[in-house]
Amino acid sequence: MACGCSNSPCSCPNPTNLNMNNAAQLNICTRRGDTFILNSVVASSNGVKLDLTLYSFKMEVREYDNGPLVIADTDISATGDINGNLVVTITAANMQVPAGTYVYGFQSTLTSAGTVETWFYGTFEVVQDIVT
């Protein structure tokens, strides 16, 4: 079903379309060889902080969409608490990747229901480190 827009159906304002893409684009710039730590507070659309102990998380960094892994999920730690505090960590050893611009995605799974959602995604730029 076409909406008559020249853009993709996801950006078409026609009310017959349903945009299920709720992921936020969050572009990251970090330094090669440094410990990566992302601290965030996750809340629902009405401002209620989520109990993140009810979720499991997965993040991957890839060369490009569906491309080779640069940093695997097994090399990334993501934990959350009952107050919505999310901490994503990549050790300095796992950040020893070539400088460049990659892509990443961060997914959550509501453990009880098995519901998977991408919460954020974007570019993952790694700049060269001076100290080795």
Secondary structure as the mmCIF struct_conf table of DSSP 4:
data_model
#
loop_
_struct_conf.conf_type_id
_struct_conf.id
_struct_conf.beg_label_comp_id
_struct_conf.beg_label_asym_id
_struct_conf.beg_label_seq_id
_struct_conf.end_label_comp_id
_struct_conf.end_label_asym_id
_struct_conf.end_label_seq_id
BEND BEND1 GLY A 4 GLY A 4
BEND BEND2 SER A 6 ASN A 7
HELX_RH_3T_P HELX_RH_3T_P1 PRO A 9 SER A 11
TURN_TY1_P TURN_TY1_P1 PRO A 15 THR A 16
HELX_LH_PP_P HELX_LH_PP_P1 ALA A 23 ALA A 23
STRN STRN1 ALA A 24 GLN A 25
STRN STRN2 ILE A 28 ARG A 31
TURN_TY1_P TURN_TY1_P2 ARG A 32 GLY A 33
BEND BEND3 ASP A 34 ASP A 34
HELX_LH_PP_P HELX_LH_PP_P2 THR A 35 THR A 35
STRN STRN3 PHE A 36 VAL A 41
STRN STRN4 ALA A 43 ALA A 43
TURN_TY1_P TURN_TY1_P3 SER A 45 ASN A 46
BEND BEND4 GLY A 47 GLY A 47
HELX_LH_PP_P HELX_LH_PP_P3 VAL A 48 VAL A 48
STRN STRN5 LYS A 49 LYS A 49
HELX_LH_PP_P HELX_LH_PP_P4 LEU A 50 LEU A 50
HELX_RH_3T_P HELX_RH_3T_P2 LEU A 52 LEU A 54
STRN STRN6 TYR A 55 ARG A 62
BEND BEND5 GLU A 63 TYR A 64
TURN_TY1_P TURN_TY1_P4 ASP A 65 ASN A 66
STRN STRN7 LEU A 69 ILE A 71
HELX_RH_3T_P HELX_RH_3T_P3 ASP A 73 ASP A 75
STRN STRN8 SER A 77 GLY A 80
TURN_TY1_P TURN_TY1_P5 ILE A 82 ASN A 83
BEND BEND6 GLY A 84 GLY A 84
STRN STRN9 ASN A 85 ILE A 90
TURN_TY1_P TURN_TY1_P6 ALA A 92 ALA A 92
HELX_RH_3T_P HELX_RH_3T_P4 ALA A 93 MET A 95
BEND BEND7 ALA A 99 ALA A 99
STRN STRN10 GLY A 100 LEU A 110
TURN_TY1_P TURN_TY1_P7 THR A 111 GLY A 114
STRN STRN11 THR A 115 VAL A 127
HELX_LH_PP_P HELX_LH_PP_P5 GLN A 128 ASP A 129
BEND BEND8 ILE A 130 ILE A 130
#
